Amino acid sequence: RLIMNLGLLKFFFIILIYANQGWSEPVQKEYANFKLLDKISNKLVEKSIKVNETDFIETLNIKVFSCFTEPPNEIPEDYVLLDVKDNFQEQEISIYKGWMISSSPDVTPLEHPIYDLWLLGCSNDKTS
């Protein structure tokens, strides 16, 4: 009976060690790197936008609130909190507000008749 209890204790100890590895904090980065496709002209544009700043890509006004990446010991994943407004014909209309995930652009898509926007990743330096 004592051997069985020691075996269970070892089992729970191993589970505890591996469970702690799943609670890694995401790493905040300084830039969000985007790719924009103009579906009419088939033109691709890449742009880096600094966190807490606003920038234009074509007629879209993009405000980045935060950009996170998973630590190196986790599965690679980047996600950004942003607000996208369209300035078509001098009217600013909010078309997207929320989180965008780099590995799953279909899960959190920007729905726009002219543009497709997706997150390439987060970085600490301006890449474009």
MOPAC internal coordinates of N, CA, C and O (Angstrom, degrees):
PM7 1SCF
backbone

  N    0.0000 0     0.00 0     0.00 0    0    0    0
  C    1.4503 1     0.00 0     0.00 0    1    0    0
  C    1.5298 1   111.21 1     0.00 0    2    1    0
  O    1.2310 1   119.96 1   141.12 1    3    2    1
  N    1.3140 1   117.69 1   -38.88 1    3    2    1
  C    1.4631 1   122.51 1   178.89 1    5    3    2
  C    1.5328 1   110.25 1   -65.29 1    6    5    3
  O    1.2310 1   120.23 1   141.92 1    7    6    5
  N    1.3423 1   117.16 1   -38.08 1    7    6    5
  C    1.4674 1   120.73 1   179.54 1    9    7    6
  C    1.5299 1   109.65 1   -65.79 1   10    9    7
  O    1.2310 1   120.26 1   141.04 1   11   10    9
  N    1.3293 1   117.11 1   -38.96 1   11   10    9
  C    1.4598 1   120.34 1   179.06 1   13   11   10
  C    1.5308 1   110.61 1   -64.99 1   14   13   11
  O    1.2310 1   120.03 1   138.77 1   15   14   13
  N    1.3370 1   117.54 1   -41.23 1   15   14   13
  C    1.4649 1   121.10 1   178.40 1   17   15   14
  C    1.5288 1   111.29 1   -64.54 1   18   17   15
  O    1.2310 1   119.87 1   141.97 1   19   18   17
  N    1.3440 1   117.85 1   -38.03 1   19   18   17
  C    1.4660 1   120.80 1   177.63 1   21   19   18
  C    1.5303 1   110.17 1   -66.80 1   22   21   19
  O    1.2310 1   120.53 1   141.97 1   23   22   21
  N    1.3218 1   116.59 1   -38.03 1   23   22   21
  C    1.4584 1   120.39 1   177.24 1   25   23   22
  C    1.5210 1   111.35 1   -63.24 1   26   25   23
  O    1.2310 1   120.16 1   136.67 1   27   26   25
  N    1.3313 1   117.31 1   -43.33 1   27   26   25
  C    1.4601 1   121.04 1   177.08 1   29   27   26
  C    1.5289 1   111.11 1   -64.65 1   30   29   27
  O    1.2310 1   120.81 1   141.19 1   31   30   29
  N    1.3226 1   116.06 1   -38.81 1   31   30   29
  C    1.4624 1   120.23 1   179.13 1   33   31   30
  C    1.5311 1   110.46 1   -63.51 1   34   33   31
  O    1.2310 1   120.14 1   137.02 1   35   34   33
  N    1.3346 1   117.33 1   -42.98 1   35   34   33
  C    1.4687 1   120.85 1   176.68 1   37   35   34
  C    1.5255 1   110.72 1   -62.53 1   38   37   35
  O    1.2310 1   120.91 1   137.82 1   39   38   37
  N    1.3222 1   115.87 1   -42.18 1   39   38   37
  C    1.4630 1   120.72 1   179.91 1   41   39   38
  C    1.5364 1   110.92 1   -60.39 1   42   41   39
  O    1.2310 1   120.12 1   131.55 1   43   42   41
  N    1.3182 1   117.38 1   -48.45 1   43   42   41
  C    1.4732 1   120.66 1   179.93 1   45   43   42
  C    1.5266 1   111.39 1   -66.78 1   46   45   43
  O    1.2310 1   119.77 1   146.51 1   47   46   45
  N    1.3082 1   118.04 1   -33.49 1   47   46   45
  C    1.4607 1   121.70 1   177.09 1   49   47   46
  C    1.5304 1   110.44 1   -64.65 1   50   49   47
  O    1.2310 1   120.05 1   136.52 1   51   50   49
  N    1.3172 1   117.50 1   -43.48 1   51   50   49
  C    1.4667 1   121.57 1   178.40 1   53   51   50
  C    1.5321 1   110.22 1   -65.10 1   54   53   51
  O    1.2310 1   120.21 1   136.91 1   55   54   53
  N    1.3335 1   117.21 1   -43.09 1   55   54   53
  C    1.4609 1   120.97 1   177.43 1   57   55   54
  C    1.5284 1   110.11 1   -60.43 1   58   57   55
  O    1.2310 1   119.89 1   137.77 1   59   58   57
  N    1.3138 1   117.82 1   -42.23 1   59   58   57
  C    1.4619 1   122.15 1   179.96 1   61   59   58
  C    1.5236 1   111.28 1   -62.20 1   62   61   59
  O    1.2310 1   120.12 1   138.52 1   63   62   61
  N    1.3130 1   117.37 1   -41.48 1   63   62   61
  C    1.4707 1   121.19 1   179.67 1   65   63   62
  C    1.5229 1   110.30 1   -64.02 1   66   65   63
  O    1.2310 1   119.94 1   131.72 1   67   66   65
  N    1.3247 1   117.72 1   -48.28 1   67   66   65
  C    1.4630 1   120.52 1  -178.84 1   69   67   66
  C    1.5270 1   112.53 1   -71.05 1   70   69   67
  O    1.2310 1   119.80 1   149.83 1   71   70   69
  N    1.3153 1   117.98 1   -30.17 1   71   70   69
  C    1.4685 1   120.44 1   178.89 1   73   71   70
  C    1.5210 1   110.91 1   -68.27 1   74   73   71
  O    1.2310 1   119.55 1   145.43 1   75   74   73
  N    1.3161 1   118.47 1   -34.57 1   75   74   73
  C    1.4636 1   121.61 1   179.08 1   77   75   74
  C    1.5122 1   111.75 1   -65.92 1   78   77   75
  O    1.2310 1   119.34 1   153.04 1   79   78   77
  N    1.3096 1   118.86 1   -26.96 1   79   78   77
  C    1.4515 1   121.39 1  -179.76 1   81   79   78
  C    1.5219 1   111.26 1   -70.35 1   82   81   79
  O    1.2310 1   119.11 1   158.55 1   83   82   81
  N    1.3077 1   119.31 1   -21.45 1   83   82   81
  C    1.4500 1   123.00 1  -178.95 1   85   83   82
  C    1.5198 1   113.64 1   -80.01 1   86   85   83
  O    1.2310 1   119.74 1   175.58 1   87   86   85
  N    1.3092 1   118.11 1    -4.42 1   87   86   85
  C    1.4597 1   121.25 1  -175.94 1   89   87   86
  C    1.5254 1   112.20 1  -106.34 1   90   89   87
  O    1.2310 1   119.77 1  -146.92 1   91   90   89
  N    1.2983 1   118.05 1    33.08 1   91   90   89
  C    1.4582 1   121.41 1   179.43 1   93   91   90
  C    1.5188 1   110.23 1   -69.32 1   94   93   91
  O    1.2310 1   120.98 1   -40.61 1   95   94   93
  N    1.3129 1   115.72 1   139.39 1   95   94   93
  C    1.4544 1   121.35 1   178.61 1   97   95   94
  C    1.5224 1   110.33 1   -78.11 1   98   97   95
  O    1.2310 1   119.66 1   -41.40 1   99   98   97
  N    1.3265 1   118.25 1   138.60 1   99   98   97
  C    1.4665 1   119.70 1   174.89 1  101   99   98
  C    1.5249 1   110.03 1   -67.74 1  102  101   99
  O    1.2310 1   120.85 1   -24.56 1  103  102  101
  N    1.3279 1   115.98 1   155.44 1  103  102  101
  C    1.4558 1   122.61 1  -177.19 1  105  103  102
  C    1.5280 1   108.58 1  -102.56 1  106  105  103
  O    1.2310 1   120.65 1   -54.16 1  107  106  105
  N    1.3314 1   116.36 1   125.84 1  107  106  105
  C    1.4671 1   119.84 1   178.73 1  109  107  106
  C    1.5236 1   109.32 1   -79.24 1  110  109  107
  O    1.2310 1   120.90 1   -43.77 1  111  110  109
  N    1.3308 1   115.88 1   136.23 1  111  110  109
  C    1.4576 1   122.61 1   179.44 1  113  111  110
  C    1.5230 1   109.54 1  -115.10 1  114  113  111
  O    1.2310 1   120.43 1   -12.41 1  115  114  113
  N    1.3350 1   116.77 1   167.59 1  115  114  113
  C    1.4658 1   122.04 1  -175.10 1  117  115  114
  C    1.5295 1   114.07 1   -91.75 1  118  117  115
  O    1.2310 1   119.87 1   154.03 1  119  118  117
  N    1.3406 1   117.85 1   -25.97 1  119  118  117
  C    1.4639 1   121.14 1  -175.82 1  121  119  118
  C    1.5194 1   110.89 1  -128.85 1  122  121  119
  O    1.2310 1   121.62 1   -35.29 1  123  122  121
  N    1.3312 1   114.50 1   144.71 1  123  122  121
  C    1.4637 1   121.80 1   171.18 1  125  123  122
  C    1.5262 1   106.81 1  -108.33 1  126  125  123
  O    1.2310 1   120.46 1   -51.21 1  127  126  125
  N    1.3226 1   116.73 1   128.79 1  127  126  125
  C    1.4624 1   122.40 1  -177.25 1  129  127  126
  C    1.5268 1   108.92 1  -105.79 1  130  129  127
  O    1.2310 1   121.19 1   -57.52 1  131  130  129
  N    1.3281 1   115.33 1   122.48 1  131  130  129
  C    1.4606 1   121.86 1  -175.01 1  133  131  130
  C    1.5184 1   111.21 1  -117.92 1  134  133  131
  O    1.2310 1   121.73 1   -21.41 1  135  134  133
  N    1.3178 1   114.30 1   158.59 1  135  134  133
  C    1.4632 1   122.36 1   168.83 1  137  135  134
  C    1.5218 1   106.71 1  -127.44 1  138  137  135
  O    1.2310 1   121.47 1   -45.88 1  139  138  137
  N    1.3440 1   114.79 1   134.12 1  139  138  137
  C    1.4548 1   121.49 1  -179.17 1  141  139  138
  C    1.5143 1   108.71 1  -122.25 1  142  141  139
  O    1.2310 1   121.03 1   -47.99 1  143  142  141
  N    1.3209 1   115.63 1   132.01 1  143  142  141
  C    1.4570 1   121.97 1   176.54 1  145  143  142
  C    1.5195 1   108.34 1  -111.82 1  146  145  143
  O    1.2310 1   121.12 1   -56.41 1  147  146  145
  N    1.3349 1   115.46 1   123.59 1  147  146  145
  C    1.4549 1   121.29 1   170.99 1  149  147  146
  C    1.5284 1   105.73 1   -87.14 1  150  149  147
  O    1.2310 1   120.57 1   -69.64 1  151  150  149
  N    1.3207 1   116.52 1   110.36 1  151  150  149
  C    1.4691 1   121.51 1  -173.98 1  153  151  150
  C    1.5262 1   112.78 1   -70.39 1  154  153  151
  O    1.2310 1   119.87 1   161.08 1  155  154  153
  N    1.3103 1   117.86 1   -18.92 1  155  154  153
  C    1.4645 1   120.55 1  -179.79 1  157  155  154
  C    1.5269 1   110.84 1   -82.86 1  158  157  155
  O    1.2310 1   120.54 1   131.57 1  159  158  157
  N    1.3386 1   116.58 1   -48.43 1  159  158  157
  C    1.4723 1   120.14 1  -177.95 1  161  159  158
  C    1.5249 1   112.60 1   -93.91 1  162  161  159
  O    1.2310 1   120.16 1   171.65 1  163  162  161
  N    1.3279 1   117.31 1    -8.35 1  163  162  161
  C    1.4602 1   123.23 1  -177.99 1  165  163  162
  C    1.5328 1   111.73 1    62.96 1  166  165  163
  O    1.2310 1   120.78 1  -149.10 1  167  166  165
  N    1.3277 1   116.11 1    30.90 1  167  166  165
  C    1.4639 1   123.11 1  -178.98 1  169  167  166
  C    1.5248 1   109.52 1   -94.22 1  170  169  167
  O    1.2310 1   120.76 1   -47.57 1  171  170  169
  N    1.3369 1   116.14 1   132.43 1  171  170  169
  C    1.4656 1   122.44 1   177.07 1  173  171  170
  C    1.5223 1   109.41 1  -104.76 1  174  173  171
  O    1.2310 1   120.92 1   -44.55 1  175  174  173
  N    1.3306 1   115.85 1   135.45 1  175  174  173
  C    1.4577 1   121.94 1   178.12 1  177  175  174
  C    1.5273 1   107.90 1  -130.12 1  178  177  175
  O    1.2310 1   120.77 1   -47.25 1  179  178  177
  N    1.3377 1   116.14 1   132.75 1  179  178  177
  C    1.4615 1   121.05 1   173.30 1  181  179  178
  C    1.5107 1   108.77 1  -109.00 1  182  181  179
  O    1.2310 1   120.77 1   -39.15 1  183  182  181
  N    1.3336 1   116.14 1   140.85 1  183  182  181
  C    1.4622 1   120.44 1  -176.31 1  185  183  182
  C    1.5192 1   109.20 1  -149.60 1  186  185  183
  O    1.2310 1   120.88 1   -39.27 1  187  186  185
  N    1.3343 1   115.92 1   140.73 1  187  186  185
  C    1.4618 1   122.32 1   172.42 1  189  187  186
  C    1.5166 1   108.49 1  -107.33 1  190  189  187
  O    1.2310 1   120.62 1   -47.54 1  191  190  189
  N    1.3171 1   116.41 1   132.46 1  191  190  189
  C    1.4556 1   121.59 1  -179.96 1  193  191  190
  C    1.5206 1   108.36 1  -123.66 1  194  193  191
  O    1.2310 1   121.20 1   -51.45 1  195  194  193
  N    1.3223 1   115.31 1   128.55 1  195  194  193
  C    1.4623 1   121.27 1  -179.48 1  197  195  194
  C    1.5309 1   110.04 1   -70.19 1  198  197  195
  O    1.2310 1   120.97 1   -35.82 1  199  198  197
  N    1.3251 1   115.75 1   144.18 1  199  198  197
  C    1.4615 1   121.91 1   178.31 1  201  199  198
  C    1.5294 1   108.79 1   -61.59 1  202  201  199
  O    1.2310 1   120.74 1   -39.71 1  203  202  201
  N    1.3229 1   116.19 1   140.29 1  203  202  201
  C    1.4692 1   125.48 1  -177.76 1  205  203  202
  C    1.5278 1   113.16 1    68.68 1  206  205  203
  O    1.2310 1   120.39 1  -158.54 1  207  206  205
  N    1.3297 1   116.86 1    21.46 1  207  206  205
  C    1.4558 1   120.83 1   175.22 1  209  207  206
  C    1.5207 1   109.47 1  -128.58 1  210  209  207
  O    1.2310 1   121.50 1   -15.62 1  211  210  209
  N    1.3320 1   114.73 1   164.38 1  211  210  209
  C    1.4525 1   122.64 1  -179.69 1  213  211  210
  C    1.5162 1   108.67 1  -118.83 1  214  213  211
  O    1.2310 1   120.68 1   -38.84 1  215  214  213
  N    1.3256 1   116.30 1   141.16 1  215  214  213
  C    1.4611 1   120.72 1   178.37 1  217  215  214
  C    1.5263 1   108.61 1  -146.82 1  218  217  215
  O    1.2310 1   121.35 1   -20.43 1  219  218  217
  N    1.3277 1   115.02 1   159.57 1  219  218  217
  C    1.4535 1   121.32 1   178.66 1  221  219  218
  C    1.5201 1   110.55 1  -102.22 1  222  221  219
  O    1.2310 1   120.97 1   -39.22 1  223  222  221
  N    1.3208 1   115.74 1   140.78 1  223  222  221
  C    1.4586 1   123.14 1   165.12 1  225  223  222
  C    1.5236 1   104.35 1  -129.16 1  226  225  223
  O    1.2310 1   120.84 1   -66.78 1  227  226  225
  N    1.3102 1   116.01 1   113.22 1  227  226  225
  C    1.4760 1   121.94 1  -173.35 1  229  227  226
  C    1.5311 1   108.71 1    55.83 1  230  229  227
  O    1.2310 1   118.95 1    57.32 1  231  230  229
  N    1.3358 1   119.62 1  -122.68 1  231  230  229
  C    1.4640 1   120.92 1   179.31 1  233  231  230
  C    1.5278 1   112.39 1   -95.63 1  234  233  231
  O    1.2310 1   119.94 1  -176.93 1  235  234  233
  N    1.3269 1   117.72 1     3.07 1  235  234  233
  C    1.4601 1   120.78 1  -178.18 1  237  235  234
  C    1.5267 1   110.67 1   -91.20 1  238  237  235
  O    1.2310 1   121.10 1   -48.58 1  239  238  237
  N    1.3173 1   115.49 1   131.42 1  239  238  237
  C    1.4527 1   123.72 1   176.60 1  241  239  238
  C    1.5290 1   106.49 1  -102.65 1  242  241  239
  O    1.2310 1   119.91 1   -67.70 1  243  242  241
  N    1.3401 1   117.79 1   112.30 1  243  242  241
  C    1.4649 1   121.84 1  -172.21 1  245  243  242
  C    1.5154 1   109.85 1  -112.93 1  246  245  243
  O    1.2310 1   120.61 1   -57.10 1  247  246  245
  N    1.3194 1   116.44 1   122.90 1  247  246  245
  C    1.4623 1   123.61 1   176.27 1  249  247  246
  C    1.5223 1   107.58 1  -109.47 1  250  249  247
  O    1.2310 1   120.44 1   -58.23 1  251  250  249
  N    1.3312 1   116.77 1   121.77 1  251  250  249
  C    1.4629 1   122.25 1   179.92 1  253  251  250
  C    1.5252 1   108.29 1  -100.70 1  254  253  251
  O    1.2310 1   120.43 1   -57.24 1  255  254  253
  N    1.3268 1   116.78 1   122.76 1  255  254  253
  C    1.4529 1   121.73 1   179.70 1  257  255  254
  C    1.5303 1   112.07 1   -92.70 1  258  257  255
  O    1.2310 1   120.26 1   140.80 1  259  258  257
  N    1.3241 1   117.10 1   -39.20 1  259  258  257
  C    1.4684 1   120.80 1   178.05 1  261  259  258
  C    1.5157 1   109.48 1  -161.81 1  262  261  259
  O    1.2310 1   121.31 1   -25.23 1  263  262  261
  N    1.3345 1   115.09 1   154.77 1  263  262  261
  C    1.4578 1   121.35 1   179.37 1  265  263  262
  C    1.5244 1   107.97 1  -141.07 1  266  265  263
  O    1.2310 1   120.52 1   -55.85 1  267  266  265
  N    1.3173 1   116.61 1   124.15 1  267  266  265
  C    1.4543 1   121.94 1  -176.03 1  269  267  266
  C    1.5226 1   110.64 1  -124.26 1  270  269  267
  O    1.2310 1   121.49 1   -28.58 1  271  270  269
  N    1.3152 1   114.75 1   151.42 1  271  270  269
  C    1.4572 1   121.51 1   171.81 1  273  271  270
  C    1.5198 1   108.28 1  -131.82 1  274  273  271
  O    1.2310 1   121.05 1   -26.03 1  275  274  273
  N    1.3072 1   115.60 1   153.97 1  275  274  273
  C    1.4594 1   119.98 1   178.39 1  277  275  274
  C    1.5254 1   109.47 1   -75.08 1  278  277  275
  O    1.2310 1   119.84 1   -28.69 1  279  278  277
  N    1.3286 1   117.92 1   151.31 1  279  278  277
  C    1.4685 1   120.27 1   177.76 1  281  279  278
  C    1.5316 1   111.27 1   -61.61 1  282  281  279
  O    1.2310 1   119.90 1   -19.37 1  283  282  281
  N    1.3387 1   117.80 1   160.63 1  283  282  281
  C    1.4715 1   121.04 1  -177.10 1  285  283  282
  C    1.5243 1   114.67 1   -58.67 1  286  285  283
  O    1.2310 1   119.65 1   154.54 1  287  286  285
  N    1.3284 1   118.28 1   -25.46 1  287  286  285
  C    1.4632 1   120.44 1  -178.78 1  289  287  286
  C    1.5264 1   112.92 1   -84.06 1  290  289  287
  O    1.2310 1   119.99 1  -179.04 1  291  290  289
  N    1.3359 1   117.63 1     0.96 1  291  290  289
  C    1.4601 1   122.52 1   179.63 1  293  291  290
  C    1.5299 1   110.10 1  -106.90 1  294  293  291
  O    1.2310 1   120.82 1    -5.64 1  295  294  293
  N    1.3259 1   116.04 1   174.36 1  295  294  293
  C    1.4626 1   121.57 1   174.37 1  297  295  294
  C    1.5229 1   107.43 1   -67.53 1  298  297  295
  O    1.2310 1   119.29 1   -47.99 1  299  298  297
  N    1.3319 1   118.96 1   132.01 1  299  298  297
  C    1.4745 1   120.90 1  -177.48 1  301  299  298
  C    1.5281 1   112.16 1   -59.80 1  302  301  299
  O    1.2310 1   121.18 1   -52.73 1  303  302  301
  N    1.3193 1   115.35 1   127.27 1  303  302  301
  C    1.4592 1   121.33 1  -179.40 1  305  303  302
  C    1.5247 1   108.42 1  -159.58 1  306  305  303
  O    1.2310 1   120.50 1   -45.32 1  307  306  305
  N    1.3240 1   116.64 1   134.68 1  307  306  305
  C    1.4580 1   122.52 1   175.82 1  309  307  306
  C    1.5121 1   108.08 1  -123.73 1  310  309  307
  O    1.2310 1   120.56 1   -34.61 1  311  310  309
  N    1.3253 1   116.53 1   145.39 1  311  310  309
  C    1.4447 1   120.18 1   176.85 1  313  311  310
  C    1.5250 1   109.64 1  -148.58 1  314  313  311
  O    1.2310 1   121.79 1   -34.60 1  315  314  313
  N    1.3251 1   114.18 1   145.40 1  315  314  313
  C    1.4592 1   121.31 1  -173.33 1  317  315  314
  C    1.5263 1   109.88 1  -131.38 1  318  317  315
  O    1.2310 1   120.78 1   -37.45 1  319  318  317
  N    1.3268 1   116.11 1   142.55 1  319  318  317
  C    1.4582 1   122.19 1   172.97 1  321  319  318
  C    1.5202 1   106.72 1  -102.35 1  322  321  319
  O    1.2310 1   120.50 1   -57.98 1  323  322  321
  N    1.3376 1   116.65 1   122.02 1  323  322  321
  C    1.4511 1   119.75 1  -174.73 1  325  323  322
  C    1.5213 1   112.13 1  -145.80 1  326  325  323
  O    1.2310 1   122.02 1   -14.06 1  327  326  325
  N    1.3237 1   113.75 1   165.94 1  327  326  325
  C    1.4622 1   122.94 1   175.20 1  329  327  326
  C    1.5220 1   106.54 1  -129.66 1  330  329  327
  O    1.2310 1   120.36 1   -56.60 1  331  330  329
  N    1.3300 1   116.91 1   123.40 1  331  330  329
  C    1.4657 1   121.99 1  -178.25 1  333  331  330
  C    1.5231 1   108.45 1  -115.38 1  334  333  331
  O    1.2310 1   121.66 1   -52.31 1  335  334  333
  N    1.3338 1   114.42 1   127.69 1  335  334  333
  C    1.4668 1   120.80 1   177.02 1  337  335  334
  C    1.5135 1   108.46 1  -122.26 1  338  337  335
  O    1.2310 1   121.05 1   -37.38 1  339  338  337
  N    1.3233 1   115.59 1   142.62 1  339  338  337
  C    1.4605 1   120.97 1   177.88 1  341  339  338
  C    1.5229 1   108.59 1  -100.44 1  342  341  339
  O    1.2310 1   120.70 1   -51.25 1  343  342  341
  N    1.3231 1   116.27 1   128.75 1  343  342  341
  C    1.4663 1   122.20 1  -179.85 1  345  343  342
  C    1.5167 1   111.46 1  -103.11 1  346  345  343
  O    1.2310 1   120.60 1  -142.23 1  347  346  345
  N    1.2949 1   116.46 1    37.77 1  347  346  345
  C    1.4581 1   121.43 1  -179.29 1  349  347  346
  C    1.5317 1   109.74 1   -69.85 1  350  349  347
  O    1.2310 1   120.10 1   -50.34 1  351  350  349
  N    1.3090 1   117.42 1   129.66 1  351  350  349
  C    1.4647 1   124.96 1   179.63 1  353  351  350
  C    1.5302 1   111.97 1    54.27 1  354  353  351
  O    1.2310 1   120.97 1  -136.98 1  355  354  353
  N    1.3381 1   115.76 1    43.02 1  355  354  353
  C    1.4726 1   122.82 1   174.71 1  357  355  354
  C    1.5236 1   114.00 1    63.00 1  358  357  355
  O    1.2310 1   119.57 1  -165.01 1  359  358  357
  N    1.3091 1   118.42 1    14.99 1  359  358  357
  C    1.4616 1   121.76 1   175.93 1  361  359  358
  C    1.5260 1   107.84 1  -112.50 1  362  361  359
  O    1.2310 1   120.70 1   -54.95 1  363  362  361
  N    1.3414 1   116.27 1   125.05 1  363  362  361
  C    1.4563 1   120.08 1   179.95 1  365  363  362
  C    1.5267 1   108.75 1   -92.86 1  366  365  363
  O    1.2310 1   121.35 1   -68.50 1  367  366  365
  N    1.3483 1   115.02 1   111.50 1  367  366  365
  C    1.4626 1   121.47 1  -177.22 1  369  367  366
  C    1.5252 1   108.19 1  -119.03 1  370  369  367
  O    1.2310 1   120.72 1   -54.88 1  371  370  369
  N    1.3320 1   116.23 1   125.12 1  371  370  369
  C    1.4663 1   120.25 1   177.92 1  373  371  370
  C    1.5243 1   108.94 1   -72.08 1  374  373  371
  O    1.2310 1   120.89 1   -56.87 1  375  374  373
  N    1.3378 1   115.90 1   123.13 1  375  374  373
  C    1.4666 1   119.56 1  -177.42 1  377  375  374
  C    1.5272 1   112.68 1  -115.37 1  378  377  375
  O    1.2310 1   119.94 1   166.29 1  379  378  377
  N    1.3422 1   117.72 1   -13.71 1  379  378  377
  C    1.4659 1   119.62 1   179.39 1  381  379  378
  C    1.5213 1   108.49 1  -158.46 1  382  381  379
  O    1.2310 1   120.96 1   -46.71 1  383  382  381
  N    1.3240 1   115.77 1   133.29 1  383  382  381
  C    1.4597 1   121.42 1   174.25 1  385  383  382
  C    1.5174 1   106.78 1  -146.35 1  386  385  383
  O    1.2310 1   121.02 1   -59.54 1  387  386  385
  N    1.3272 1   115.65 1   120.46 1  387  386  385
  C    1.4558 1   119.01 1   179.14 1  389  387  386
  C    1.5162 1   112.07 1   153.07 1  390  389  387
  O    1.2310 1   121.22 1    17.57 1  391  390  389
  N    1.3266 1   115.27 1  -162.43 1  391  390  389
  C    1.4537 1   122.72 1  -178.20 1  393  391  390
  C    1.5180 1   110.61 1   -90.14 1  394  393  391
  O    1.2310 1   120.89 1   -38.37 1  395  394  393
  N    1.3127 1   115.90 1   141.63 1  395  394  393
  C    1.4550 1   122.87 1   174.02 1  397  395  394
  C    1.5315 1   107.02 1  -123.47 1  398  397  395
  O    1.2310 1   120.29 1   -43.90 1  399  398  397
  N    1.3338 1   117.05 1   136.10 1  399  398  397
  C    1.4600 1   123.06 1  -175.32 1  401  399  398
  C    1.5269 1   109.18 1  -112.25 1  402  401  399
  O    1.2310 1   120.85 1   -47.02 1  403  402  401
  N    1.3325 1   115.98 1   132.98 1  403  402  401
  C    1.4711 1   119.37 1  -174.87 1  405  403  402
  C    1.5233 1   113.32 1   -68.66 1  406  405  403
  O    1.2310 1   119.86 1   141.53 1  407  406  405
  N    1.3194 1   117.87 1   -38.47 1  407  406  405
  C    1.4622 1   119.58 1  -175.07 1  409  407  406
  C    1.5286 1   113.04 1   -81.85 1  410  409  407
  O    1.2310 1   120.14 1   165.76 1  411  410  409
  N    1.3327 1   117.34 1   -14.24 1  411  410  409
  C    1.4639 1   120.72 1  -176.53 1  413  411  410
  C    1.5235 1   110.82 1  -134.91 1  414  413  411
  O    1.2310 1   119.56 1  -110.07 1  415  414  413
  N    1.3284 1   118.45 1    69.93 1  415  414  413
  C    1.4630 1   118.77 1  -179.79 1  417  415  414
  C    1.5294 1   113.22 1   -64.87 1  418  417  415
  O    1.2310 1   120.04 1   158.42 1  419  418  417
  N    1.3256 1   117.53 1   -21.58 1  419  418  417
  C    1.4639 1   120.50 1   178.74 1  421  419  418
  C    1.5240 1   112.43 1   -74.56 1  422  421  419
  O    1.2310 1   120.41 1   158.27 1  423  422  421
  N    1.3330 1   116.82 1   -21.73 1  423  422  421
  C    1.4615 1   120.40 1  -178.92 1  425  423  422
  C    1.5261 1   110.53 1   -76.04 1  426  425  423
  O    1.2310 1   120.31 1   142.19 1  427  426  425
  N    1.3324 1   117.01 1   -37.81 1  427  426  425
  C    1.4663 1   121.78 1  -178.29 1  429  427  426
  C    1.5258 1   109.86 1  -127.63 1  430  429  427
  O    1.2310 1   119.80 1  -114.82 1  431  430  429
  N    1.3237 1   117.98 1    65.18 1  431  430  429
  C    1.4734 1   119.30 1  -173.81 1  433  431  430
  C    1.5320 1   113.01 1   -81.23 1  434  433  431
  O    1.2310 1   121.68 1   -26.90 1  435  434  433
  N    1.3297 1   114.39 1   153.10 1  435  434  433
  C    1.4544 1   121.07 1   167.43 1  437  435  434
  C    1.5210 1   106.03 1   -88.04 1  438  437  435
  O    1.2310 1   120.40 1   -62.74 1  439  438  437
  N    1.3138 1   116.83 1   117.26 1  439  438  437
  C    1.4597 1   120.92 1  -178.73 1  441  439  438
  C    1.5196 1   108.78 1   -95.89 1  442  441  439
  O    1.2310 1   120.84 1   -71.95 1  443  442  441
  N    1.3239 1   115.99 1   108.05 1  443  442  441
  C    1.4558 1   122.26 1  -177.64 1  445  443  442
  C    1.5243 1   108.03 1  -144.76 1  446  445  443
  O    1.2310 1   119.30 1   -39.00 1  447  446  445
  N    1.3281 1   118.95 1   141.00 1  447  446  445
  C    1.4655 1   119.93 1  -177.50 1  449  447  446
  C    1.5270 1   114.18 1   -68.96 1  450  449  447
  O    1.2310 1   119.69 1   157.23 1  451  450  449
  N    1.3354 1   118.19 1   -22.77 1  451  450  449
  C    1.4587 1   120.77 1  -176.73 1  453  451  450
  C    1.5200 1   112.70 1  -108.16 1  454  453  451
  O    1.2310 1   119.89 1   143.43 1  455  454  453
  N    1.3368 1   117.81 1   -36.57 1  455  454  453
  C    1.4626 1   121.07 1  -171.02 1  457  455  454
  C    1.5241 1   113.22 1  -115.82 1  458  457  455
  O    1.2310 1   121.62 1   -33.70 1  459  458  457
  N    1.3356 1   114.51 1   146.30 1  459  458  457
  C    1.4614 1   123.09 1   163.92 1  461  459  458
  C    1.5126 1   106.18 1  -114.98 1  462  461  459
  O    1.2310 1   120.30 1   -50.58 1  463  462  461
  N    1.3283 1   117.03 1   129.42 1  463  462  461
  C    1.4558 1   122.31 1   179.53 1  465  463  462
  C    1.5102 1   108.26 1  -124.17 1  466  465  463
  O    1.2310 1   120.43 1   -47.49 1  467  466  465
  N    1.3309 1   116.79 1   132.51 1  467  466  465
  C    1.4459 1   118.61 1   174.75 1  469  467  466
  C    1.5155 1   110.70 1  -143.17 1  470  469  467
  O    1.2310 1   121.78 1   -25.89 1  471  470  469
  N    1.3267 1   114.21 1   154.11 1  471  470  469
  C    1.4576 1   123.02 1  -178.97 1  473  471  470
  C    1.5147 1   109.13 1   -82.18 1  474  473  471
  O    1.2310 1   120.69 1   -54.29 1  475  474  473
  N    1.3312 1   116.28 1   125.71 1  475  474  473
  C    1.4688 1   120.92 1   174.14 1  477  475  474
  C    1.5134 1   110.77 1   -84.92 1  478  477  475
  O    1.2310 1   120.50 1   142.85 1  479  478  477
  N    1.3296 1   116.65 1   -37.15 1  479  478  477
  C    1.4532 1   120.63 1  -179.19 1  481  479  478
  C    1.5092 1   111.22 1   165.02 1  482  481  479
  O    1.2310 1   121.30 1     0.21 1  483  482  481
  N    1.3108 1   115.12 1  -179.79 1  483  482  481
  C    1.4575 1   122.80 1   177.11 1  485  483  482
  C    1.5158 1   108.39 1  -116.62 1  486  485  483
  O    1.2310 1   120.79 1   -33.01 1  487  486  485
  N    1.3414 1   116.10 1   146.99 1  487  486  485
  C    1.4624 1   119.27 1  -178.94 1  489  487  486
  C    1.5257 1   109.71 1  -149.74 1  490  489  487
  O    1.2310 1   121.30 1    -9.57 1  491  490  489
  N    1.3129 1   115.11 1   170.43 1  491  490  489
  C    1.4537 1   120.50 1   176.63 1  493  491  490
  C    1.5170 1   112.34 1  -100.29 1  494  493  491
  O    1.2310 1   119.91 1  -177.96 1  495  494  493
  N    1.3322 1   117.78 1     2.04 1  495  494  493
  C    1.4556 1   120.51 1   177.03 1  497  495  494
  C    1.5183 1   109.24 1  -135.89 1  498  497  495
  O    1.2310 1   121.54 1   -25.56 1  499  498  497
  N    1.3191 1   114.66 1   154.44 1  499  498  497
  C    1.4629 1   120.57 1  -178.75 1  501  499  498
  C    1.5240 1   107.73 1   -76.47 1  502  501  499
  O    1.2310 1   120.51 1   -59.67 1  503  502  501
  N    1.3357 1   116.64 1   120.33 1  503  502  501
  C    1.4699 1   119.88 1  -175.59 1  505  503  502
  C    1.5051 1   113.06 1  -102.62 1  506  505  503
  O    1.2310 1   119.03 1   170.39 1  507  506  505
  N    1.3378 1   119.46 1    -9.61 1  507  506  505
  C    1.4645 1   120.37 1   177.31 1  509  507  506
  C    1.5099 1   110.60 1  -149.72 1  510  509  507
  O    1.2310 1   120.10 1   180.00 1  511  510  509

